Amino acid sequence: MNTQRSWVFKALGDIRMAKKPRPKPKKVVKIAGIYGVASGEIKRKNRFCPKCGVGVFMANHANRIACGRCGYSEMKKPTS
């Protein structure tokens, strides 16, 4: 144990240092979830963000379509 830390532990009643939280692993997006095949052609399931440009897909939520990169969102029209 480090000598500088040992006297602090003794003075504070042997308090242990908290563990640092580990970062969550990045979610891997599967290609099958983004693209689909219809009548022999490859089609995109989600559209691109108009602010970020080509290559950044927008997420399809229940009541909106949102970009995870810039935060741009469009509300869907109610179906009723």
N, C-alpha and C positions, 0 to 999 in steps of 0.2 A: 504494500500500500504506500502511496506517496506520503512523505513526511509532512507536507503542508496540509494535506487533507486529514491525516490521522489525528492531529490535535483538534481540528474542527469537529470530527466525529465524537471524540471524547467529551468535548465541551457541550455538544448538543445532545448527548445521550445516544450516540451511535446511530444517528439517522442515516439511512441509506439513500443514495441518489436515485431518483426516478428513472426508469428506462425511457429512452426516446422512442416515440411512436414510429413504427416502420411505415414507409410510404406504400400505398396500395398499388398493386401492379396495374398497368394500363390495360384497359379493355381492348381486346383484339376484335375488330369488326370483320365479320366473315363476308367474303365477296358475294356469296349466295344471298345475303340479306340486302345488299345494295342493288344488285343487278338481277334481272330475270330474263328468261328466253320466251318470246312469244312469236309464233309463226316463223321460226327460223332466224329471228333477229334478236340481238341483245338490246334490252331496254333498261333504262334507269328507273328504279322504283321511286326514289326520292328526287326532288329537284335541287338545283344548285342555288346557293345564296346569291341574291342580286348585288349585295355589297362586297362580299369577299371574292366572288368570281368563280370561275370554273375550277372544280376540284374540291370544293367544300360543300358537302351535302347538308340539307336542312332536315331536322328531325320531325317526324310526323306524330304529333300528340293528338289527344282526343278533341281538344277545342282550339288548337293552334298549330302552326308550322313554325318552327324556331331554328335558328342557327346557333350552334354551340360555341362557335368561335367568336363572333362579334356581338351576339345577343339580339340580332334582328329577328322580329317575329311578326307573323300575320295571323289574325284571328280567322277561324273558319266560320262560314255562315251556318246558322242553325238549320237543321234538316226538317224541323217541324213546321 
